[in-house]
Amino acid sequence: MRSRALVTGASGGIGETFARRLADDHDLVVVARRAERLHDLAGELRVGGTDVEVLPADLRREDGLAAVEHRLASTERPVDLLVNNAGFGTTGTFADAALERELAMVELNVVALVRLTHAALVAMGARGRGAIVNVSSLAGFQAVPGTAVYAATKAFVTNFTEAVSEEARCSGVRLQALCPGLTRTEFHEVNAFDVGWLPGVAWQSAEEVVDASLAGLERGRVVVVPGLVNRAAATASWLAPRTLVRRLVATALRR
Ligand SMILES: NC(=O)c1ccc[n+]([C@@H]2O[C@H](COP(=O)([O-])OP(=O)(O)OC[C@H]3O[C@@H](n4cnc5c(N)ncnc54)[C@H](OP(=O)(O)O)[C@@H]3O)[C@@H](O)[C@H]2O)c1
């Protein structure tokens, strides 16, 4: 029997790429708000023989989140792999930010991810197998002035995932924090991140990111930073003094 993966934020970018890659050997449940995009994707993947359930949901709303939790808890057609990928970011100084939007980001990037991780972990733990990929970011390795709350949500995702992966070590459930750097998707346009000027070497495709994640899952890697440039950046931010790192990041983003 084929395994089944549930991917959030599957209507575009990294999530859609996960769905396409996983369709080779998984049946799928695809989640996002834009149902039409999900149905188009499902139609395409079904041609290749993949069973695809479309589950439109706004993960910032109680009804949407509860529906996905319920699907993860179901023992019928159980989910073997959860990819917690839906997320967004904001830019600008925190003092000038619309607080509602910042809190909405915490609801999606943190609260929804924690609730879905819990639902999946309990269901998978009962079966003694499964995997959860939480999509974090390179931004989570240091403070990022200019996108303070976004970077903090991703620091949460990485630390949370690492801790739970250790707790779950003997349960048969693996967890991974995937920490991509700049990835070509709609993310920067949707969220008004002015990063187009950064050199090509700093960018990866969504395919490269997803391939690194799936390879990391095979090898049991808990924190996956895709790409040499990103790994170098992560190492530099671990080794350098925090004061220097946050000042440099602020200067780079101010240009
Ligand atoms: N692109 C990058 O450079 C980059 C780097 C590091 C980390 N990441 C992380 O990677 C993940 C995916 O980002 P991406 O680059 O693929 O961005 P994207 O192209 O903007 O895709 C974001 C996805 O999240 C979904 N989503 C947003 N709000 C949602 C909500 N309230 N409920 C349900 N789904 C929602 C969107 O679908 P709908 O609009 O249809 O709901 C979309 O499918 C995010 O967690 C992001 O923080 C991205």
The ligand as an SDF file (V2000), in Angstrom:
LIG
                    3D

 48 52  0  0  0  0  0  0  0  0999 V2000
   10.5800   31.3440   -0.4210 N   0  0  0  0  0  0  0  0  0  0  0  0
   11.5610   31.5050    0.4680 C   0  0  0  0  0  0  0  0  0  0  0  0
   12.5920   32.1890    0.1980 O   0  0  0  0  0  0  0  0  0  0  0  0
   11.4900   30.8300    1.8080 C   0  0  0  0  0  0  0  0  0  0  0  0
   12.6680   30.7630    2.5590 C   0  0  0  0  0  0  0  0  0  0  0  0
   12.6370   30.1390    3.8110 C   0  0  0  0  0  0  0  0  0  0  0  0
   11.4640   29.5980    4.2940 C   0  0  0  0  0  0  0  0  0  0  0  0
   10.3200   29.6870    3.5430 N   0  0  0  0  0  0  0  0  0  0  0  0
    9.0950   29.0820    4.1200 C   0  0  0  0  0  0  0  0  0  0  0  0
    8.5870   28.1280    3.2220 O   0  0  0  0  0  0  0  0  0  0  0  0
    7.1690   27.9870    3.4080 C   0  0  0  0  0  0  0  0  0  0  0  0
    6.5020   28.0640    2.0350 C   0  0  0  0  0  0  0  0  0  0  0  0
    6.7900   29.3080    1.4600 O   0  0  0  0  0  0  0  0  0  0  0  0
    6.8310   29.5550   -0.1180 P   0  0  0  0  0  0  0  0  0  0  0  0
    8.1280   30.1780   -0.4210 O   0  0  0  0  0  0  0  0  0  0  0  0
    6.4230   28.3370   -0.8580 O   0  0  0  0  0  0  0  0  0  0  0  0
    5.7270   30.7230   -0.1840 O   0  0  0  0  0  0  0  0  0  0  0  0
    4.4220   30.9010   -1.0850 P   0  0  0  0  0  0  0  0  0  0  0  0
    4.7220   30.5710   -2.4960 O   0  0  0  0  0  0  0  0  0  0  0  0
    3.9180   32.2550   -0.7280 O   0  0  0  0  0  0  0  0  0  0  0  0
    3.4330   29.7810   -0.5080 O   0  0  0  0  0  0  0  0  0  0  0  0
    2.8220   29.8840    0.7520 C   0  0  0  0  0  0  0  0  0  0  0  0
    1.7650   28.8030    0.8850 C   0  0  0  0  0  0  0  0  0  0  0  0
    1.1510   28.9480    2.1790 O   0  0  0  0  0  0  0  0  0  0  0  0
   -0.2630   28.9100    2.0000 C   0  0  0  0  0  0  0  0  0  0  0  0
   -0.9550   29.6930    3.0310 N   0  0  0  0  0  0  0  0  0  0  0  0
   -0.7370   31.0070    3.3450 C   0  0  0  0  0  0  0  0  0  0  0  0
   -1.6000   31.3960    4.2870 N   0  0  0  0  0  0  0  0  0  0  0  0
   -2.3690   30.3050    4.5810 C   0  0  0  0  0  0  0  0  0  0  0  0
   -3.4570   30.0710    5.4800 C   0  0  0  0  0  0  0  0  0  0  0  0
   -3.9340   31.0510    6.2710 N   0  0  0  0  0  0  0  0  0  0  0  0
   -4.0070   28.8490    5.5110 N   0  0  0  0  0  0  0  0  0  0  0  0
   -3.5620   27.8620    4.7150 C   0  0  0  0  0  0  0  0  0  0  0  0
   -2.5410   28.0100    3.8550 N   0  0  0  0  0  0  0  0  0  0  0  0
   -1.9510   29.2230    3.7880 C   0  0  0  0  0  0  0  0  0  0  0  0
   -0.4980   29.5210    0.6170 C   0  0  0  0  0  0  0  0  0  0  0  0
   -1.7020   29.0430    0.0610 O   0  0  0  0  0  0  0  0  0  0  0  0
   -3.0800   29.8860   -0.0540 P   0  0  0  0  0  0  0  0  0  0  0  0
   -2.7030   31.3210   -0.3120 O   0  0  0  0  0  0  0  0  0  0  0  0
   -3.7780   29.2270   -1.1940 O   0  0  0  0  0  0  0  0  0  0  0  0
   -3.7370   29.6640    1.2490 O   0  0  0  0  0  0  0  0  0  0  0  0
    0.6830   28.9280   -0.1620 C   0  0  0  0  0  0  0  0  0  0  0  0
    0.3630   27.6540   -0.6460 O   0  0  0  0  0  0  0  0  0  0  0  0
    6.7710   29.1220    4.3640 C   0  0  0  0  0  0  0  0  0  0  0  0
    6.6050   28.5730    5.6570 O   0  0  0  0  0  0  0  0  0  0  0  0
    7.9480   30.0790    4.3260 C   0  0  0  0  0  0  0  0  0  0  0  0
    8.0920   30.7970    5.5310 O   0  0  0  0  0  0  0  0  0  0  0  0
   10.3100   30.2820    2.3200 C   0  0  0  0  0  0  0  0  0  0  0  0
  1  2  1  0
  2  3  2  0
  2  4  1  0
  4  5  1  0
  4 48  2  0
  5  6  2  0
  6  7  1  0
  7  8  2  0
  8  9  1  0
  8 48  1  0
  9 10  1  0
  9 46  1  0
 10 11  1  0
 11 12  1  0
 11 44  1  0
 12 13  1  0
 13 14  1  0
 14 15  2  0
 14 16  1  0
 14 17  1  0
 17 18  1  0
 18 19  2  0
 18 20  1  0
 18 21  1  0
 21 22  1  0
 22 23  1  0
 23 24  1  0
 23 42  1  0
 24 25  1  0
 25 26  1  0
 25 36  1  0
 26 27  1  0
 26 35  1  0
 27 28  2  0
 28 29  1  0
 29 30  1  0
 29 35  2  0
 30 31  1  0
 30 32  2  0
 32 33  1  0
 33 34  2  0
 34 35  1  0
 36 37  1  0
 36 42  1  0
 37 38  1  0
 38 39  2  0
 38 40  1  0
 38 41  1  0
 42 43  1  0
 44 45  1  0
 44 46  1  0
 46 47  1  0
M  CHG  2   8   1  16  -1
M  END
$$$$
